[in-house]
């Protein structure tokens, strides 16, 4: 029995093995891919390519600053008094010499009349009029001096007659001495008259100065514009009493502005007077072309920057003082740069790449860019000059490509950058190239 049971178990195992093999042979196997599909060639994609070229691209230093008034002044009154009229208001455009504020002149006019009367009195004392120049007067022609001169002549004649009569004893010695003393007194009065005329001439000069001061006060009672400009602030009204030196009007010169900016000390050595400057102002389509006119000789300790200035003409007052501005100072007008169109560069997660085409194959390559301006971008690293890349990065893919060169595209972009844009084109131009994620 045990032998028979052992044989049955062996037979059962063999039968199970046979059934398993049969089932496994009947299950369908996964068909292998046809050999023809695995080795089928990829159809080349047609793309446009552009070569990286060295183009004239002046080297610049970019700064930020503001447009400031060429001159600004807070004008105050030279005199104390009550305001009679105010001729300007905020935004008024004035010319040099235009009246701005006038004080009441009634008391000042009386002071002028008093000074004129005192001058006339001083002139009459020596027999001249206020219109005559007292410094050219011959003192002997002055009436007081002529009177004393006549008395001296009379006394001298009496002494001469008495001297002839003394030997004849017609007059006594005492009478003669009296006549001589009268002559000396007459000469003393004559010298005194000369001194009086000299003093009066000096007094006339004083009176003339007093009259000039009185007239100057009348002039100073009116505040006038010291230069052509625009009223920035009006701080007084008619009827108000103002003190000497009180600020009344703030005036700025606006037909010419100053672009003022700070250049970092690391780049300040490149800045020289006379270098061209392109100033961009928000809301103004075209850049303003001017030149560096002033460079500070010192570095500001707080900002570690050097201050520069450039004059900006503003004849029609289209620009306002205080506007923020950005400027490019051209430090090397003959510089060149390796450039590509902006459309050829992709940016994703801070990585910049281009599709390089070589031997009929396209592949992505990382690069480093610099300046980006008006449809072109500067290549700093990662791409040699003459390399062909896909002109439109959105069309790029890894693999075989057929291409046609559009080498004139970059030149056209460069030429277009030199031409002024119309306001509509400037507004429509995109500010940033949309980022395209790399497909490789």
Wavefront OBJ file of the C-alpha trace (Angstrom):
o trace
v 0.000 0.000 0.000
v 2.586 2.479 0.753
v 4.320 1.829 -2.540
v 1.035 2.205 -4.413
v 0.299 5.558 -2.651
v 3.789 6.826 -3.466
v 3.286 6.063 -7.179
v -0.023 7.881 -7.252
v 1.513 11.021 -5.798
v 4.301 10.984 -8.366
v 1.752 10.620 -11.149
v -0.243 13.562 -9.743
v 2.821 15.798 -9.698
v 3.662 14.916 -13.267
v 0.106 15.668 -14.377
v 0.143 19.052 -12.660
v 3.380 19.975 -14.362
v 1.995 19.037 -17.743
v -1.160 21.107 -17.212
v 0.858 24.168 -16.138
v 3.011 23.925 -19.205
v -0.054 23.636 -21.381
v -1.675 26.707 -19.870
v 1.457 28.771 -20.197
v 1.800 27.882 -23.841
v -1.770 28.952 -24.587
v -1.456 32.481 -23.014
v -0.938 35.198 -25.668
v 2.547 36.819 -25.665
v 3.104 40.651 -26.114
v 4.013 41.176 -29.740
v 7.343 42.928 -30.335
v 7.311 46.280 -32.087
v 7.867 45.990 -35.755
v 11.450 46.577 -36.614
v 10.494 49.068 -39.308
v 8.779 51.401 -36.797
v 11.766 51.475 -34.366
v 14.179 52.577 -37.033
v 11.909 55.068 -38.903
v 13.755 58.462 -39.436
v 12.418 61.687 -37.754
v 11.139 64.229 -40.240
v 13.366 67.354 -40.087
v 11.608 70.535 -38.960
v 12.015 73.660 -41.052
v 13.201 76.652 -38.990
v 14.706 80.077 -39.583
v 18.159 80.704 -38.192
v 20.174 83.820 -37.474
v 23.900 84.141 -36.858
v 25.296 85.764 -33.722
v 27.068 88.892 -34.967
v 29.396 91.544 -33.624
v 27.454 94.790 -34.028
v 28.239 98.403 -33.125
v 26.771 98.795 -29.652
v 28.151 101.772 -27.724
v 29.162 101.017 -24.153
v 27.092 102.994 -21.693
v 26.745 103.686 -17.995
v 23.123 103.728 -16.850
v 22.190 106.152 -14.075
v 19.004 107.358 -12.465
v 18.315 110.907 -11.420
v 15.935 113.824 -11.743
v 15.373 116.933 -13.803
v 15.977 119.945 -11.589
v 15.443 123.619 -12.282
v 18.489 125.358 -13.694
v 18.023 128.127 -11.134
v 15.545 128.627 -8.323
v 15.191 131.492 -5.896
v 12.933 132.471 -3.024
v 12.474 136.226 -3.395
v 11.948 138.398 -0.327
v 11.135 142.034 0.316
v 13.971 144.510 0.848
v 11.678 146.770 2.862
v 9.002 146.441 5.481
v 5.591 147.664 4.434
v 2.074 146.854 3.368
v 1.537 144.953 0.117
v -0.293 147.009 -2.494
v -0.452 144.592 -5.447
v 0.579 141.044 -6.380
v 0.969 140.671 -10.149
v 1.623 136.909 -10.438
v 0.296 133.589 -9.227
v 1.313 129.932 -9.207
v 2.542 128.875 -12.653
v 2.855 132.397 -14.053
v 5.578 132.735 -16.679
v 7.611 135.906 -16.169
v 10.488 137.646 -17.897
v 13.481 139.273 -16.278
v 12.432 142.670 -14.890
v 8.692 141.930 -14.700
v 7.004 143.260 -11.526
v 5.899 140.593 -9.067
v 4.880 142.357 -5.834
v 4.565 146.076 -5.021
v 4.411 147.700 -1.578
v 2.530 150.865 -0.690
v 4.686 153.881 -1.717
v 2.884 156.880 -0.205
v 5.376 157.406 2.627
v 8.350 156.630 0.395
v 7.287 159.292 -2.108
v 7.142 161.870 0.690
v 10.688 160.950 1.704
v 11.804 161.547 -1.888
v 10.219 165.023 -1.879
v 11.896 165.862 1.432
v 15.291 164.796 0.140
v 14.808 166.887 -3.012
v 13.968 169.989 -0.945
v 17.002 169.537 1.291
v 19.249 169.170 -1.751
v 17.851 172.318 -3.314
v 18.414 174.221 -0.063
v 22.039 173.089 0.126
v 22.699 174.086 -3.467
v 21.130 177.528 -3.054
v 23.543 178.297 -0.229
v 26.426 178.430 -2.697
v 24.467 179.749 -5.648
v 24.022 176.642 -7.810
v 21.060 174.510 -8.811
v 20.622 170.759 -8.132
v 21.275 170.086 -11.806
v 24.774 171.591 -11.611
v 27.828 169.612 -10.545
v 29.079 171.111 -7.287
v 32.431 169.312 -7.572
v 33.339 171.473 -10.583
v 32.543 174.742 -8.798
v 35.354 177.356 -8.498
v 35.141 178.424 -4.875
v 36.099 182.010 -5.729
v 32.895 182.236 -7.806
v 30.688 181.353 -4.854
v 28.674 184.395 -3.595
v 29.868 184.139 0.042
v 33.499 184.052 -1.096
v 32.993 186.932 -3.530
v 31.541 189.042 -0.721
v 34.483 188.399 1.557
v 36.882 188.986 -1.328
v 35.335 192.425 -1.866
v 35.798 193.278 1.798
v 39.407 192.123 1.639
v 40.005 194.340 -1.403
v 38.416 197.327 0.363
v 40.509 196.798 3.470
v 43.650 196.369 1.393
v 42.952 199.673 -0.429
v 42.445 201.480 2.889
v 45.738 200.173 4.203
v 47.515 201.240 1.032
v 46.134 204.786 1.296
v 46.978 205.018 4.956
v 50.519 203.831 4.324
v 51.020 206.780 1.939
v 49.618 209.266 4.509
v 51.635 208.071 7.465
v 54.816 210.000 6.450
v 52.756 213.206 6.086
v 51.280 212.705 9.522
v 47.786 212.993 8.025
v 46.776 209.954 10.077
v 48.162 208.711 13.287
v 49.998 205.448 13.761
v 47.081 204.097 15.749
v 44.651 204.683 12.911
v 47.025 202.903 10.531
v 47.287 199.911 12.819
v 43.511 199.732 12.997
v 43.237 199.569 9.223
v 45.882 196.803 9.091
v 43.921 194.790 11.673
v 40.746 195.237 9.640
v 42.590 193.836 6.600
v 43.686 190.782 8.550
v 40.112 190.251 9.752
v 38.802 190.540 6.191
v 41.281 187.933 4.985
v 40.283 185.606 7.819
v 36.617 185.976 6.891
v 37.583 185.239 3.280
v 39.326 181.989 4.264
v 36.346 181.090 6.431
v 34.049 181.636 3.457
v 36.179 179.283 1.393
v 35.880 176.648 4.121
v 32.125 177.221 4.336
v 31.746 176.681 0.593
v 33.824 173.505 0.803
v 31.617 172.282 3.662
v 28.508 173.152 1.704
v 29.754 171.220 -1.315
v 30.248 168.188 0.909
v 26.756 168.694 2.343
v 25.320 168.780 -1.163
v 26.928 165.392 -1.784
v 25.245 164.096 1.353
v 21.890 165.458 0.229
v 22.313 163.862 -3.177
v 23.051 160.510 -1.519
v 19.987 160.876 0.697
v 17.881 161.587 -2.366
v 19.334 158.550 -4.142
v 18.549 156.365 -1.118
v 14.999 157.671 -0.996
v 14.532 156.949 -4.682
v 16.129 153.492 -4.265
v 13.632 152.687 -1.536
v 10.853 153.505 -3.970
v 12.436 151.086 -6.450
v 12.952 148.446 -3.749
v 9.317 148.670 -2.795
v 8.608 146.697 -5.978
v 9.793 143.091 -6.217
v 10.900 142.266 -9.757
v 11.907 139.005 -11.455
v 15.713 138.563 -11.470
v 15.544 136.091 -14.384
v 13.133 134.492 -16.838
v 11.200 131.781 -15.057
v 7.984 130.321 -13.713
v 6.385 131.131 -10.374
v 6.618 128.057 -8.152
v 4.870 129.519 -5.109
v 3.070 132.716 -4.082
v 3.257 133.408 -0.340
v 1.697 136.851 0.039
v -1.588 138.643 -0.651
v -2.557 142.318 -1.102
v -3.043 144.186 2.185
v -0.642 141.962 4.115
v 2.119 143.664 6.108
v 5.520 142.125 5.376
v 8.822 142.532 7.158
v 12.245 143.016 5.621
v 13.518 139.791 4.031
v 10.214 137.938 4.334
v 9.841 135.339 1.490
v 7.159 136.437 -0.971
v 7.619 134.594 -4.283
v 9.443 131.369 -5.252
v 10.739 131.507 -8.833
v 12.393 128.797 -10.945
v 14.144 128.973 -14.308
v 12.365 126.398 -16.476
v 13.460 127.068 -20.060
v 16.504 124.968 -19.242
v 16.652 122.085 -16.772
v 19.518 120.152 -15.229
v 19.567 116.375 -15.240
v 21.302 115.438 -12.001
v 22.341 111.885 -11.122
v 24.862 109.963 -9.086
v 27.363 107.620 -10.763
v 28.727 104.771 -8.606
v 32.376 105.324 -7.785
v 33.303 102.067 -9.555
v 32.143 103.609 -12.868
v 32.817 107.282 -12.178
v 36.277 107.236 -13.793
v 34.642 106.573 -17.168
v 32.537 109.738 -17.047
v 33.905 112.869 -18.748
v 32.376 116.196 -19.670
v 31.142 116.305 -23.250
v 30.043 112.640 -23.383
v 26.654 112.095 -24.990
v 23.678 111.303 -22.781
v 20.320 109.748 -23.718
v 17.685 110.640 -21.131
v 14.476 108.640 -20.885
v 11.476 110.185 -19.123
v 8.265 108.332 -18.337
v 5.523 109.441 -20.695
v 7.955 110.881 -23.258
v 8.312 108.643 -26.313
v 11.644 109.882 -27.627
v 14.847 110.042 -25.569
v 16.352 113.460 -24.967
v 19.851 113.756 -26.406
v 22.283 116.016 -24.567
v 25.809 115.884 -23.113
v 27.498 115.809 -19.725
v 28.209 119.409 -18.756
v 29.453 119.129 -15.167
v 31.142 116.401 -13.091
v 31.652 116.761 -9.343
v 35.286 116.516 -8.199
v 34.370 114.597 -5.036
v 32.655 111.325 -4.099
v 29.628 111.743 -1.854
v 30.418 109.898 1.357
v 26.857 108.779 2.094
v 26.070 107.287 -1.325
v 29.629 106.626 -2.593
v 28.665 108.217 -5.892
v 29.886 111.090 -8.056
v 27.344 113.704 -9.031
v 27.021 114.584 -12.708
v 24.845 117.135 -14.484
v 23.613 117.589 -18.046
v 21.733 120.617 -19.387
v 18.328 119.816 -20.892
v 16.730 122.504 -23.127
v 13.081 123.128 -22.272
v 12.051 126.214 -24.300
v 8.338 125.407 -24.376
v 8.205 124.353 -20.692
v 6.974 120.898 -21.706
v 9.019 119.262 -18.937
v 8.509 119.985 -15.277
v 11.294 120.336 -12.772
v 11.507 117.390 -10.407
v 10.668 114.652 -12.944
v 12.349 111.289 -12.404
v 14.586 110.306 -15.321
v 16.834 107.460 -16.412
v 19.861 108.108 -18.590
v 22.528 106.245 -20.513
v 25.896 107.986 -20.613
v 27.803 106.824 -23.706
v 31.351 106.209 -22.485
v 32.625 104.339 -25.584
v 30.834 105.189 -28.820
v 32.961 102.773 -30.909
v 32.342 99.651 -28.820
v 30.931 96.426 -30.346
v 28.932 93.582 -28.817
v 27.887 90.045 -29.805
v 24.138 90.238 -30.303
v 21.069 88.141 -31.134
v 17.414 89.030 -31.577
v 15.435 88.854 -28.340
v 13.142 86.243 -29.902
v 16.038 83.775 -30.152
v 16.572 83.602 -26.368
v 14.451 81.565 -23.937
v 14.317 82.226 -20.227
v 13.040 79.834 -17.597
v 13.774 79.709 -13.881
v 16.644 82.143 -14.315
v 18.335 80.060 -17.026
v 18.885 81.564 -20.487
v 19.219 79.286 -23.512
v 19.259 79.352 -27.305
v 18.679 76.653 -29.923
v 22.007 76.165 -31.695
v 21.877 74.674 -35.195
v 24.945 72.718 -36.353
v 25.302 69.933 -38.955
v 21.542 69.846 -39.489
v 20.833 69.233 -35.791
v 19.294 71.603 -33.253
v 20.198 71.518 -29.577
v 19.740 73.836 -26.648
v 22.704 75.640 -25.137
v 22.941 77.778 -22.011
v 24.222 81.331 -22.427
v 24.666 84.470 -20.339
v 23.178 87.728 -21.587
v 23.805 91.358 -20.813
v 22.098 94.444 -22.152
v 18.706 94.170 -23.798
v 17.590 97.012 -25.976
v 15.043 97.534 -28.740
v 14.716 94.006 -30.016
v 18.268 92.777 -29.513
v 20.129 91.201 -26.625
v 23.845 91.168 -25.828
v 25.552 87.754 -25.487
v 28.218 87.805 -22.805
v 29.157 84.125 -22.572
v 28.335 80.681 -23.941
v 28.127 81.410 -27.662
v 30.942 82.194 -30.122
v 30.510 84.727 -32.892
v 29.065 83.287 -36.100
v 27.050 80.562 -34.355
v 23.700 79.908 -35.998
v 20.673 79.744 -33.727
v 16.933 79.391 -34.288
v 15.592 82.904 -34.831
v 12.339 82.149 -33.009
v 13.038 80.092 -29.890
v 9.415 78.880 -29.784
v 10.068 76.883 -32.971
v 13.126 75.150 -31.560
v 13.313 71.397 -30.803
v 16.001 68.820 -30.299
v 16.745 66.842 -33.448
v 17.230 67.290 -37.166
v 16.145 70.544 -38.777
v 16.232 72.173 -42.147
v 16.790 75.887 -42.051
v 17.040 79.003 -44.072
v 19.247 81.844 -42.944
v 17.765 85.229 -42.120
v 21.048 86.950 -41.441
v 19.598 90.361 -42.331
v 17.182 90.249 -39.414
v 19.697 91.325 -36.796
v 21.045 94.095 -39.022
v 17.513 95.353 -39.547
v 16.948 95.377 -35.801
v 20.190 97.291 -35.324
v 19.236 99.875 -37.938
v 15.777 100.216 -36.481
v 17.276 100.898 -33.082
v 19.063 103.918 -34.521
v 15.838 105.346 -35.962
v 13.461 107.315 -33.692
v 10.272 105.455 -32.900
v 6.838 106.910 -33.380
v 4.873 107.312 -30.152
v 2.420 104.582 -31.153
v 5.199 102.099 -31.881
v 6.934 102.937 -28.612
v 3.729 102.303 -26.672
v 3.057 99.047 -28.509
v 6.586 97.664 -28.093
v 6.708 94.864 -25.481
v 8.760 95.616 -22.419
v 9.778 92.019 -21.653
v 10.264 88.953 -23.817
v 7.831 86.251 -22.674
v 9.625 83.338 -21.031
v 9.454 79.992 -22.855
v 10.227 76.855 -20.858
v 12.985 74.741 -22.413
v 11.656 71.718 -24.234
v 14.946 69.886 -24.168
l 1 2 3 4 5 6 7 8 9 10 11 12 13 14 15 16 17 18 19 20 21 22 23 24 25 26 27 28 29 30 31 32 33 34 35 36 37 38 39 40 41 42 43 44 45 46 47 48 49 50 51 52 53 54 55 56 57 58 59 60 61 62 63 64 65 66 67 68 69 70 71 72 73 74 75 76 77 78 79 80 81 82 83 84 85 86 87 88 89 90 91 92 93 94 95 96 97 98 99 100 101 102 103 104 105 106 107 108 109 110 111 112 113 114 115 116 117 118 119 120 121 122 123 124 125 126 127 128 129 130 131 132 133 134 135 136 137 138 139 140 141 142 143 144 145 146 147 148 149 150 151 152 153 154 155 156 157 158 159 160 161 162 163 164 165 166 167 168 169 170 171 172 173 174 175 176 177 178 179 180 181 182 183 184 185 186 187 188 189 190 191 192 193 194 195 196 197 198 199 200 201 202 203 204 205 206 207 208 209 210 211 212 213 214 215 216 217 218 219 220 221 222 223 224 225 226 227 228 229 230 231 232 233 234 235 236 237 238 239 240 241 242 243 244 245 246 247 248 249 250 251 252 253 254 255 256 257 258 259 260 261 262 263 264 265 266 267 268 269 270 271 272 273 274 275 276 277 278 279 280 281 282 283 284 285 286 287 288 289 290 291 292 293 294 295 296 297 298 299 300 301 302 303 304 305 306 307 308 309 310 311 312 313 314 315 316 317 318 319 320 321 322 323 324 325 326 327 328 329 330 331 332 333 334 335 336 337 338 339 340 341 342 343 344 345 346 347 348 349 350 351 352 353 354 355 356 357 358 359 360 361 362 363 364 365 366 367 368 369 370 371 372 373 374 375 376 377 378 379 380 381 382 383 384 385 386 387 388 389 390 391 392 393 394 395 396 397 398 399 400 401 402 403 404 405 406 407 408 409 410 411 412 413 414 415 416 417 418 419 420 421 422 423 424 425 426 427 428 429 430 431 432 433 434 435 436 437 438 439 440
